[in-house]
Amino acid sequence: MKISVVVAAYNGEKYLKEQLDSIISELEKGDELIVSLDRSTDNSRAVLKQWLNDKYDEIVEKELIVFAGYGPGKGALANFEAALSKASGDVIFLADQDDVWVSGKRRQVIRWFTDKKVMVVLHDAYICDENLDVMLPSFFSLRQVRRGVLSNLIKNSYLGCCMAIRRDVVRASLPFPKDLPMHDQWLGILGESMGRVIILKKPLLYYRRHPGTVTDFNHSNTLQMVKWRVNITYNFLKRRTLIRKMRNE
């Protein structure tokens, strides 16, 4: 089973190499790595170029498909959308620029996709500081993660960097509707409507929190949150028509 890993990066010079090192060590023959780098104001481009040079032999030996290019420059959501549109794997892993994969993540996640009804695997994560010292041992416990479309429309449990999704979910999700709060909730509820979701209660990621983190745990104001929920619900109901057509193909 071929996997794609999509990494959305922006101003990630400090942590990008460590994250890519942890990912490539998990990749197997014929897998795909996509790094979409929004034009940054730091040395991210140089870091990525040097990493690709350093890993050239490993990339060739594993016959990896590697795409590294500029994102659309319109923020994290658009950057992930662009990266996902290039993914060709049977299963797609999402990755941020500043986290670190736990050894064995690929194997422990991918085995669930032998069941063709499984659309999404969501695994737990250690919440860490910028030095990867664990601050909280479980993202799941913090967020009270649970399944269900309605539950996740009300309170999102999905964290993109802890998700792997079947290619059909990507097909159903693109193009992203306007005014989404973030990509992970959209992918998660679509996956819920298409098949099984596996909640894997094992931390397989060091989820790094630091001053430069693009996303955080802070809530927006109440009016904005209501608007987001109405928008994502409306677009979810529209997209179900496409999902039904896909099921009949």
RAZIHU-V381241 format. One line per field, one symbol per residue. burial: I if it has 16 or more other ideal C-beta (glycine too) atoms within 10 Angstrom, else O. A space follows every 50 residues. Layout:
burial = ???
This chain:
burial = OOIIIIIIIIIIIIIIIIIIOIIIOIIOOOIIIIIIIIOIOOOIOOIIOO IOOOIOOOIOOIOIIIOIOOIOOOOIIIIIIIIIOOIOIOIIIIIIIIII IIOOIIOOIIOIIOOOOIIIIIIIIIIIOOOOOOOOOIIIOOOOIOOOIO OIIOOIIIIIIIIIIIIIIIOIIOOIOOOIIIIIIIIIIIIIIIIOIIOI OOIIIIIIIOOOOOOOOOOOOOOOOOOIIOOIOOIIOOIOOOIOOOOOO
